[in-house]
């Protein structure tokens, strides 16, 4: 008798074992095995060939319908599980941030950049935000939400402004004619990622360029101007 690793009979009932792997070949393989199994049994008994074939086809259709319903249920459960895990991860992240904030009391605006300190960089009620962009993207000013994540920046011991969530650093363009700040992989050797506090400004070390913002909210770097409101920043720890 043919071996049936996935389909077998126990006490006159049909049982199916299925791994949740999304393999579409399983229903086809199991159906073919079931057909061969039934044909093998039918060959042992007396019966009209057409009647046996019709019974096999009817059973095959019902079997396929059952497998499809099972696949649909598994897919639905998989989607629910994925959403639950995503929601749980978001809650854990928010709880961790809340705990960190509680330990350090509340966010305090300061004019200093202290090594390894973390906080948001803001102008008014808008903060520098990665906007969930990856390396090569550009940050913008967005309404401050005080939840860290895309708006959290760490001032590293290498004078970099790093987003801990994605691991990228604020990077000035090498060409002075260009102004848009980019998110780039942090490199301790890059002079385009080294920043320091200069009054209320954040200045690129060894240059006359300061962190600025375009009228459309895109974070930029321009010639330092201590009177420019767009170059006055608060760093809240």
Phi, psi and omega in degrees: 000141183297144180281134181236090182291335186251337184235130180207162181252136175226119178052050176067013179243144180270127179240145181231130173255131182219127174281142179278077183239352179077012181287123182280344183285339184300310181303319181295314182296316181295322179296314179299319179296320180295318178300313180297323180296315180293318178300321180297318179292317184295333180290343181272350183238162178279136178180157180286134184302315182296321179296318179295315180299319180296319179297320179296315181296317179298315180294323179297317179297316179295322179297316179297320178298319179296317179297320180295318178297320179295317178300317180298318179294318180296317179299319179295317179295322179297319179295317179298318180298318179298317180294321178297316180296319179296317180296319180295320179297319178297318181293320179297317180298318181292321178295320179296317180295318179298320179297316179299319181293323181294321181294328181257022182065237182244168179293126183243117177298140180212157178266357183258153172246110182259135180308135177069008175280152180233146178175191178255154178250117190227159167229113183064232181259017178242141183240154175293124188230137178288343182058028180061022178275150180265188183306133182097346177279180182231140179282159178222166171276134181218155181310126181296135179241356176058030179241013179069228178059241182295342184253007180265135180228137178250131175269105187280170178290351176261016179066027179261155172252103190247136174272109184300330183295316183251345176082009180262158181244151174292124187231127178282148177290142181293330180274120183294342179286342177262149187236342188287128176287141179242159173265116182230156177303132184294134177222120183295344181267353185276118177289346181278358180244008184259120185235155176214158177280136176222093187067235176267358182267164172242113191252143174285118185302135178078016180219179176249028182250139182234156178295132186220185177213137176285166180296336180272005176094356179284130182289136187222182174223130182221172176304133184299135178216105186296346179265353183281121180296332181285357178248011179260120186234149171246139177246108185263120181261000000 
